[in-house]
Amino acid sequence: MKDRISALMKHLGMSQKVFASEICISEGTLSSIFSGRNNVSLNTLNNIHERFPEVNMGWLMDGKGEMFNSPAPAPAKIEAGEGSSSGTPLQASGLTFQPGFAEQISASPQVHPQSVNSVSVGKNLDKPSRRIAEIRVFYDDGTFETFSAKQ
């Protein structure tokens, strides 16, 4: 799996430092995965899936299928100085980072817990119904099983 993570990083044009930051793990954790000291945790897989939903998890975990569920996203440039010490642009999946980005986020309105309770939740009738295609069960010994729906 570490080779597929490395291939994904290479495709996205990300260094270990940037990729680790993108999936909310430490550089040391990612380095331990690549050196073979640690296995990829369920938390790390979940973080990759949340940050890069277009990545085919079957490919990432088992090497089956293509790297991406749909055509690969075009990498976007990350400006030098935003995570790069070399001064060369880095690539990221589908996002363009610009100076002042962090300030824009911190200036955005905050959601208060009181307002969450007043939001009504309803089913979107315009969406087509979805069916379960695959379920993965992860065990505490680091193994997992995949169950696919019969078509």
Z-matrix of the N, CA and C atoms (Angstrom, degrees):
N
C 1 1.438
C 2 1.532 1 111.22
N 3 1.340 2 116.23 1 -33.04
C 4 1.462 3 118.80 2 -179.33
C 5 1.524 4 111.55 3 -63.00
N 6 1.356 5 117.61 4 -31.65
C 7 1.462 6 120.38 5 177.41
C 8 1.524 7 111.18 6 -67.80
N 9 1.337 8 116.91 7 -35.77
C 10 1.467 9 120.16 8 178.52
C 11 1.531 10 110.68 9 -72.36
N 12 1.323 11 117.43 10 -35.80
C 13 1.471 12 119.92 11 175.49
C 14 1.524 13 108.93 12 -64.31
N 15 1.319 14 116.29 13 -41.73
C 16 1.459 15 120.39 14 177.67
C 17 1.535 16 111.15 15 -62.69
N 18 1.325 17 116.62 16 -41.12
C 19 1.469 18 120.60 17 178.15
C 20 1.527 19 110.48 18 -64.50
N 21 1.329 20 117.41 19 -38.45
C 22 1.462 21 121.32 20 177.87
C 23 1.525 22 109.96 21 -64.49
N 24 1.323 23 116.72 22 -45.44
C 25 1.471 24 120.69 23 178.12
C 26 1.521 25 110.66 24 -59.36
N 27 1.325 26 116.10 25 -43.82
C 28 1.461 27 120.42 26 -179.76
C 29 1.527 28 110.33 27 -63.29
N 30 1.341 29 116.66 28 -43.86
C 31 1.467 30 120.38 29 179.29
C 32 1.534 31 111.10 30 -60.94
N 33 1.333 32 116.29 31 -39.93
C 34 1.459 33 120.85 32 -179.43
C 35 1.522 34 112.60 33 -80.83
N 36 1.323 35 116.87 34 -9.26
C 37 1.459 36 120.94 35 179.58
C 38 1.517 37 112.73 36 71.26
N 39 1.326 38 116.71 37 34.06
C 40 1.468 39 120.64 38 -176.97
C 41 1.513 40 111.42 39 -108.51
N 42 1.318 41 115.14 40 141.92
C 43 1.456 42 120.69 41 172.24
C 44 1.525 43 108.33 42 -78.16
N 45 1.330 44 116.38 43 169.22
C 46 1.466 45 119.93 44 176.99
C 47 1.521 46 110.42 45 -59.76
N 48 1.324 47 116.86 46 -40.19
C 49 1.463 48 121.38 47 -178.66
C 50 1.523 49 110.79 48 -61.78
N 51 1.311 50 117.30 49 -47.57
C 52 1.466 51 121.35 50 -177.86
C 53 1.529 52 110.31 51 -68.64
N 54 1.341 53 117.31 52 -44.06
C 55 1.457 54 120.37 53 -178.68
C 56 1.526 55 110.55 54 -62.88
N 57 1.334 56 117.12 55 -44.60
C 58 1.465 57 121.04 56 178.65
C 59 1.527 58 110.06 57 -58.94
N 60 1.320 59 116.41 58 -42.90
C 61 1.463 60 120.12 59 178.15
C 62 1.522 61 111.62 60 -63.72
N 63 1.325 62 117.16 61 -40.82
C 64 1.458 63 121.96 62 -179.36
C 65 1.527 64 112.21 63 -63.24
N 66 1.325 65 117.29 64 -35.42
C 67 1.471 66 120.01 65 -178.06
C 68 1.531 67 111.84 66 -102.00
N 69 1.321 68 116.28 67 14.10
C 70 1.471 69 123.19 68 172.20
C 71 1.529 70 113.92 69 59.23
N 72 1.328 71 116.05 70 44.04
C 73 1.462 72 120.26 71 171.24
C 74 1.524 73 107.09 72 -128.32
N 75 1.306 74 116.89 73 165.02
C 76 1.460 75 120.10 74 -179.87
C 77 1.526 76 110.14 75 -78.08
N 78 1.320 77 114.84 76 156.67
C 79 1.468 78 119.56 77 175.47
C 80 1.523 79 110.44 78 -60.14
N 81 1.320 80 116.39 79 -36.79
C 82 1.459 81 121.45 80 -179.95
C 83 1.523 82 112.12 81 -62.93
N 84 1.328 83 116.02 82 -39.33
C 85 1.465 84 120.09 83 178.00
C 86 1.519 85 109.93 84 -63.37
N 87 1.329 86 116.57 85 -45.65
C 88 1.462 87 120.31 86 179.51
C 89 1.527 88 110.64 87 -65.03
N 90 1.310 89 116.77 88 -40.29
C 91 1.460 90 120.83 89 177.78
C 92 1.528 91 110.90 90 -62.55
N 93 1.332 92 116.99 91 -39.82
C 94 1.474 93 121.28 92 178.39
C 95 1.519 94 111.63 93 -64.65
N 96 1.332 95 116.48 94 -34.10
C 97 1.467 96 120.47 95 177.03
C 98 1.526 97 109.27 96 -66.10
N 99 1.333 98 116.21 97 -47.09
C 100 1.463 99 119.97 98 -177.58
C 101 1.528 100 112.89 99 -68.13
N 102 1.336 101 116.97 100 -30.32
C 103 1.463 102 119.18 101 179.59
C 104 1.527 103 111.91 102 -81.59
N 105 1.338 104 116.99 103 -12.93
C 106 1.452 105 120.61 104 179.82
C 107 1.521 106 113.95 105 92.39
N 108 1.342 107 117.41 106 -0.88
C 109 1.470 108 119.91 107 178.46
C 110 1.517 109 111.44 108 -66.60
N 111 1.346 110 116.94 109 -37.62
C 112 1.465 111 121.70 110 -179.12
C 113 1.519 112 109.82 111 -124.07
N 114 1.336 113 115.42 112 151.31
C 115 1.455 114 121.41 113 172.11
C 116 1.522 115 108.55 114 -88.17
N 117 1.304 116 116.27 115 163.19
C 118 1.462 117 121.01 116 176.84
C 119 1.525 118 107.83 117 -71.56
N 120 1.324 119 116.37 118 126.62
C 121 1.464 120 120.46 119 -178.45
C 122 1.530 121 110.55 120 -85.24
N 123 1.316 122 115.04 121 163.08
C 124 1.457 123 121.08 122 175.90
C 125 1.523 124 109.95 123 -60.82
N 126 1.320 125 117.08 124 -38.16
C 127 1.457 126 121.56 125 178.54
C 128 1.532 127 110.84 126 -61.37
N 129 1.322 128 117.07 127 -43.12
C 130 1.465 129 120.81 128 178.94
C 131 1.520 130 110.70 129 -64.81
N 132 1.334 131 117.14 130 -43.06
C 133 1.471 132 120.25 131 177.18
C 134 1.523 133 110.68 132 -60.88
N 135 1.317 134 116.45 133 -43.02
C 136 1.461 135 120.59 134 179.15
C 137 1.527 136 110.75 135 -62.84
N 138 1.333 137 117.28 136 -42.08
C 139 1.463 138 121.14 137 178.89
C 140 1.526 139 111.19 138 -62.85
N 141 1.330 140 117.20 139 -41.04
C 142 1.472 141 120.62 140 177.23
C 143 1.523 142 109.24 141 -62.44
N 144 1.332 143 116.47 142 -45.06
C 145 1.468 144 120.32 143 -178.71
C 146 1.531 145 111.51 144 -63.59
N 147 1.327 146 116.93 145 -41.06
C 148 1.459 147 120.11 146 179.91
C 149 1.523 148 111.70 147 -67.82
N 150 1.326 149 117.35 148 -40.60
C 151 1.475 150 120.57 149 -177.59
C 152 1.523 151 112.05 150 -78.26
N 153 1.342 152 116.43 151 -34.49
C 154 1.460 153 121.39 152 -178.34
C 155 1.525 154 109.53 153 -126.61
N 156 1.339 155 118.22 154 71.81
C 157 1.471 156 120.48 155 -176.23
C 158 1.526 157 113.54 156 -63.71
N 159 1.313 158 117.07 157 -18.04
C 160 1.458 159 119.97 158 179.62
C 161 1.529 160 112.78 159 -77.31
N 162 1.336 161 117.61 160 -11.41
C 163 1.466 162 121.41 161 178.67
C 164 1.527 163 108.75 162 -74.28
N 165 1.303 164 116.37 163 130.93
C 166 1.464 165 123.10 164 178.67
C 167 1.529 166 107.68 165 -73.53
N 168 1.331 167 117.05 166 111.13
C 169 1.460 168 120.92 167 -177.14
C 170 1.532 169 111.72 168 -67.28
N 171 1.321 170 117.07 169 -28.34
C 172 1.460 171 119.90 170 174.52
C 173 1.517 172 110.82 171 -62.43
N 174 1.333 173 115.84 172 -41.19
C 175 1.464 174 120.25 173 177.24
C 176 1.528 175 110.07 174 -66.49
N 177 1.323 176 116.47 175 -45.85
C 178 1.459 177 120.23 176 -176.72
C 179 1.525 178 111.53 177 -61.87
N 180 1.329 179 117.09 178 -41.98
C 181 1.458 180 120.14 179 -175.28
C 182 1.523 181 113.40 180 -85.88
N 183 1.330 182 117.11 181 -40.73
C 184 1.462 183 120.75 182 -173.13
C 185 1.527 184 114.61 183 -113.99
N 186 1.333 185 116.81 184 -12.83
C 187 1.462 186 120.13 185 -175.23
C 188 1.518 187 112.60 186 79.98
N 189 1.337 188 117.26 187 13.66
C 190 1.461 189 121.42 188 -178.49
C 191 1.524 190 110.02 189 -95.23
N 192 1.318 191 116.32 190 135.28
C 193 1.455 192 120.80 191 177.01
C 194 1.518 193 112.20 192 85.68
N 195 1.319 194 114.32 193 -163.11
C 196 1.462 195 122.19 194 -178.67
C 197 1.527 196 110.29 195 -92.63
N 198 1.329 197 115.50 196 162.97
C 199 1.459 198 120.86 197 -179.60
C 200 1.531 199 111.51 198 -62.08
N 201 1.328 200 116.96 199 -37.66
C 202 1.455 201 120.94 200 -176.74
C 203 1.519 202 110.59 201 -118.12
N 204 1.345 203 115.69 202 147.83
C 205 1.456 204 121.54 203 178.41
C 206 1.517 205 111.53 204 -66.28
N 207 1.315 206 116.75 205 -36.17
C 208 1.451 207 122.93 206 178.56
C 209 1.522 208 106.42 207 -125.81
N 210 1.334 209 118.24 208 -177.99
C 211 1.466 210 117.62 209 178.42
C 212 1.523 211 111.12 210 -51.33
N 213 1.308 212 115.53 211 141.11
C 214 1.459 213 121.47 212 -176.20
C 215 1.516 214 110.49 213 -57.65
N 216 1.345 215 116.94 214 136.55
C 217 1.457 216 119.48 215 178.05
C 218 1.522 217 110.14 216 -69.28
N 219 1.318 218 115.35 217 148.26
C 220 1.459 219 120.07 218 177.57
C 221 1.515 220 108.21 219 -74.97
N 222 1.326 221 118.03 220 123.51
C 223 1.465 222 119.85 221 179.05
C 224 1.526 223 110.29 222 -62.19
N 225 1.335 224 116.79 223 141.93
C 226 1.455 225 122.50 224 177.93
C 227 1.514 226 108.55 225 -107.81
N 228 1.312 227 116.45 226 153.62
C 229 1.461 228 121.18 227 -177.45
C 230 1.518 229 110.69 228 -77.24
N 231 1.325 230 115.77 229 141.72
C 232 1.460 231 122.35 230 168.96
C 233 1.514 232 104.53 231 -108.14
N 234 1.310 233 116.44 232 125.66
C 235 1.453 234 120.25 233 -176.98
C 236 1.523 235 110.83 234 -62.62
N 237 1.328 236 116.56 235 145.64
C 238 1.457 237 121.51 236 176.74
C 239 1.515 238 108.66 237 -58.90
N 240 1.325 239 116.60 238 140.40
C 241 1.447 240 121.07 239 -177.85
C 242 1.519 241 111.83 240 96.84
N 243 1.285 242 117.99 241 -14.06
C 244 1.462 243 122.26 242 177.52
C 245 1.515 244 108.76 243 -102.41
N 246 1.315 245 118.31 244 56.21
C 247 1.451 246 121.67 245 179.46
C 248 1.514 247 112.86 246 108.87
N 249 1.315 248 117.41 247 5.16
C 250 1.460 249 120.22 248 -179.90
C 251 1.510 250 109.44 249 -119.44
N 252 1.311 251 116.75 250 128.33
C 253 1.454 252 119.18 251 176.54
C 254 1.517 253 110.97 252 -96.53
N 255 1.337 254 117.11 253 -10.91
C 256 1.457 255 119.92 254 -176.20
C 257 1.512 256 112.69 255 -88.55
N 258 1.336 257 117.77 256 -15.40
C 259 1.450 258 120.21 257 -179.14
C 260 1.517 259 112.99 258 86.58
N 261 1.324 260 118.37 259 -3.87
C 262 1.458 261 120.23 260 177.66
C 263 1.513 262 109.02 261 -94.96
N 264 1.346 263 118.02 262 147.43
C 265 1.463 264 119.48 263 -179.64
C 266 1.519 265 111.10 264 -63.15
N 267 1.304 266 115.79 265 143.11
C 268 1.456 267 122.38 266 174.79
C 269 1.511 268 107.94 267 -103.28
N 270 1.314 269 116.48 268 163.88
C 271 1.459 270 120.87 269 178.87
C 272 1.514 271 108.81 270 -110.01
N 273 1.330 272 116.62 271 146.84
C 274 1.468 273 122.59 272 173.94
C 275 1.509 274 107.62 273 -142.08
N 276 1.289 275 116.18 274 154.81
C 277 1.456 276 121.23 275 -175.81
C 278 1.512 277 111.91 276 -77.59
N 279 1.327 278 116.48 277 108.19
C 280 1.447 279 121.99 278 169.29
C 281 1.517 280 117.20 279 72.92
N 282 1.320 281 121.41 280 7.26
C 283 1.449 282 121.91 281 -179.54
C 284 1.511 283 110.64 282 -126.89
N 285 1.323 284 115.88 283 145.00
C 286 1.449 285 120.92 284 172.44
C 287 1.514 286 107.18 285 -113.34
N 288 1.316 287 117.09 286 120.87
C 289 1.443 288 121.64 287 179.28
C 290 1.511 289 108.64 288 -98.28
N 291 1.320 290 116.01 289 132.09
C 292 1.450 291 120.52 290 -178.32
C 293 1.515 292 108.86 291 -127.96
N 294 1.342 293 117.07 292 157.36
C 295 1.461 294 119.29 293 176.66
C 296 1.526 295 109.54 294 -57.00
N 297 1.317 296 116.69 295 141.87
C 298 1.454 297 121.58 296 -179.71
C 299 1.520 298 113.63 297 88.05
N 300 1.326 299 117.52 298 0.42
C 301 1.465 300 121.22 299 -177.59
C 302 1.525 301 111.10 300 -61.39
N 303 1.335 302 117.19 301 -43.92
C 304 1.460 303 120.87 302 -178.74
C 305 1.526 304 110.99 303 -63.83
N 306 1.325 305 116.80 304 -37.94
C 307 1.456 306 120.26 305 178.84
C 308 1.529 307 110.74 306 -65.69
N 309 1.325 308 117.46 307 -36.82
C 310 1.462 309 120.83 308 178.49
C 311 1.525 310 110.11 309 -63.64
N 312 1.315 311 116.54 310 -41.32
C 313 1.460 312 120.25 311 -179.32
C 314 1.522 313 110.14 312 -65.61
N 315 1.338 314 116.80 313 -45.66
C 316 1.460 315 119.06 314 -176.99
C 317 1.522 316 111.70 315 -68.39
N 318 1.342 317 118.30 316 -23.33
C 319 1.461 318 121.56 317 179.21
C 320 1.520 319 112.48 318 -86.87
N 321 1.345 320 118.08 319 -7.05
C 322 1.461 321 120.35 320 -177.94
C 323 1.522 322 109.96 321 -72.27
N 324 1.350 323 117.30 322 152.58
C 325 1.469 324 119.85 323 -179.01
C 326 1.529 325 111.68 324 -61.20
N 327 1.301 326 115.26 325 144.73
C 328 1.458 327 121.20 326 -179.96
C 329 1.530 328 109.51 327 -95.37
N 330 1.323 329 117.00 328 147.40
C 331 1.458 330 122.32 329 176.50
C 332 1.520 331 107.60 330 -92.03
N 333 1.312 332 115.65 331 129.11
C 334 1.460 333 120.71 332 179.54
C 335 1.518 334 109.35 333 -98.62
N 336 1.341 335 117.93 334 142.49
C 337 1.469 336 120.74 335 -177.88
C 338 1.522 337 113.26 336 -55.09
N 339 1.344 338 118.25 337 -32.15
C 340 1.453 339 120.63 338 -179.34
C 341 1.526 340 111.03 339 -64.16
N 342 1.332 341 117.46 340 -35.62
C 343 1.461 342 120.23 341 -177.49
C 344 1.528 343 111.90 342 -75.34
N 345 1.324 344 117.41 343 -22.90
C 346 1.460 345 120.35 344 -179.88
C 347 1.521 346 110.15 345 -66.54
N 348 1.312 347 117.64 346 -37.40
C 349 1.453 348 121.52 347 -178.91
C 350 1.520 349 112.92 348 -65.03
N 351 1.335 350 117.50 349 -25.48
C 352 1.453 351 120.14 350 -176.85
C 353 1.529 352 113.08 351 -87.22
N 354 1.306 353 117.92 352 -4.07
C 355 1.455 354 121.35 353 -179.83
C 356 1.521 355 109.33 354 -78.76
N 357 1.323 356 116.52 355 128.56
C 358 1.462 357 118.90 356 178.12
C 359 1.526 358 108.65 357 -89.10
N 360 1.308 359 115.25 358 137.90
C 361 1.446 360 121.27 359 -178.83
C 362 1.521 361 108.14 360 -110.21
N 363 1.312 362 116.78 361 126.73
C 364 1.457 363 120.83 362 179.26
C 365 1.507 364 109.97 363 -140.35
N 366 1.306 365 115.82 364 162.86
C 367 1.456 366 120.42 365 -179.92
C 368 1.518 367 108.81 366 -79.79
N 369 1.302 368 116.50 367 133.45
C 370 1.454 369 121.83 368 177.74
C 371 1.529 370 107.57 369 -78.55
N 372 1.305 371 116.60 370 108.85
C 373 1.463 372 120.87 371 -175.30
C 374 1.522 373 112.76 372 -74.61
N 375 1.325 374 117.18 373 -15.59
C 376 1.463 375 120.23 374 179.95
C 377 1.527 376 112.11 375 -78.71
N 378 1.311 377 116.98 376 -17.55
C 379 1.459 378 120.26 377 -178.90
C 380 1.519 379 110.56 378 -80.05
N 381 1.328 380 117.67 379 139.25
C 382 1.469 381 118.62 380 174.73
C 383 1.529 382 109.31 381 -70.14
N 384 1.320 383 116.10 382 151.84
C 385 1.456 384 119.17 383 179.37
C 386 1.525 385 109.82 384 -65.65
N 387 1.317 386 115.64 385 150.33
C 388 1.457 387 121.05 386 -178.53
C 389 1.514 388 108.98 387 -114.40
N 390 1.338 389 114.49 388 151.92
C 391 1.465 390 120.37 389 177.03
C 392 1.513 391 108.70 390 -123.81
N 393 1.301 392 116.13 391 148.24
C 394 1.461 393 120.94 392 177.77
C 395 1.524 394 108.37 393 -69.61
N 396 1.317 395 116.03 394 127.61
C 397 1.459 396 121.49 395 179.64
C 398 1.520 397 111.12 396 -101.08
N 399 1.347 398 116.65 397 -33.06
C 400 1.456 399 119.34 398 -174.36
C 401 1.520 400 109.34 399 -158.27
N 402 1.334 401 115.65 400 143.00
C 403 1.462 402 122.30 401 174.90
C 404 1.523 403 107.49 402 -127.85
N 405 1.329 404 115.96 403 134.04
C 406 1.465 405 121.13 404 177.76
C 407 1.522 406 108.17 405 -116.45
N 408 1.318 407 115.92 406 131.09
C 409 1.462 408 122.28 407 178.41
C 410 1.523 409 107.17 408 -111.81
N 411 1.332 410 116.18 409 122.75
C 412 1.456 411 121.98 410 -179.66
C 413 1.523 412 108.55 411 -103.40
N 414 1.328 413 116.09 412 133.11
C 415 1.454 414 122.10 413 -179.42
C 416 1.521 415 110.19 414 -103.98
N 417 1.320 416 116.54 415 158.78
C 418 1.462 417 120.60 416 -176.50
C 419 1.527 418 113.48 417 -69.72
N 420 1.337 419 118.12 418 -10.30
C 421 1.463 420 119.81 419 177.04
C 422 1.534 421 111.94 420 -90.36
N 423 1.348 422 116.67 421 8.70
C 424 1.459 423 120.68 422 177.14
C 425 1.518 424 114.05 423 90.02
N 426 1.326 425 118.47 424 -0.86
C 427 1.459 426 120.99 425 178.87
C 428 1.518 427 109.14 426 -95.65
N 429 1.325 428 115.71 427 167.33
C 430 1.447 429 119.93 428 176.92
C 431 1.517 430 109.57 429 -150.24
N 432 1.333 431 116.07 430 161.58
C 433 1.441 432 123.17 431 175.07
C 434 1.516 433 108.63 432 -125.63
N 435 1.325 434 116.45 433 146.18
C 436 1.450 435 121.93 434 178.31
C 437 1.519 436 108.57 435 -115.12
N 438 1.320 437 116.38 436 129.80
C 439 1.448 438 122.26 437 177.61
C 440 1.522 439 107.50 438 -117.20
N 441 1.335 440 117.40 439 123.56
C 442 1.456 441 121.99 440 -179.01
C 443 1.518 442 109.88 441 -106.68
N 444 1.330 443 115.27 442 143.13
C 445 1.463 444 120.80 443 177.45
C 446 1.513 445 109.19 444 -72.31
N 447 1.316 446 116.43 445 141.52
C 448 1.452 447 120.24 446 177.48
C 449 1.510 448 108.48 447 -79.55
N 450 1.309 449 116.44 448 133.98
C 451 1.469 450 121.78 449 -177.63
C 452 1.499 451 111.70 450 -88.98
